[in-house]
């Protein structure tokens, strides 16, 4: 029973890690495109909408995270008038979502292995 509680707490922690990674990657994206005005607020808005898209996509189907996450990223980038083309915004969104999910998934798999689930 204790390992189930540890796994649940670890899962919740890794959800926070996923949001943190998305926020960090969104901030780096904005910095790379010379956005300095209200950088933290813009990064938070971009990360929140991207994270929401990823979560909704994961609920419906795992593949949906790779559709809804980049779409939410693209829509938020358009709303903030970042100087990047539409296609580049979608590809950047896919990159942010993919990298964050791979890193978080690998970390969570390692956590589950340490706990003894695998």
Buried (B, 14 or more C-beta within 10 A) or exposed (E): EEEEEBBEEBEEEBBEBBBBBBBBBBBEBBEEBEBEEEEEEBBBBBBBBBBBBBBBBBEEEEEBBBBBBBBBBBBBBEEBEBEBEEEBBBBBBBBBBBEBBEBBEEBBEEBBEEBEEE
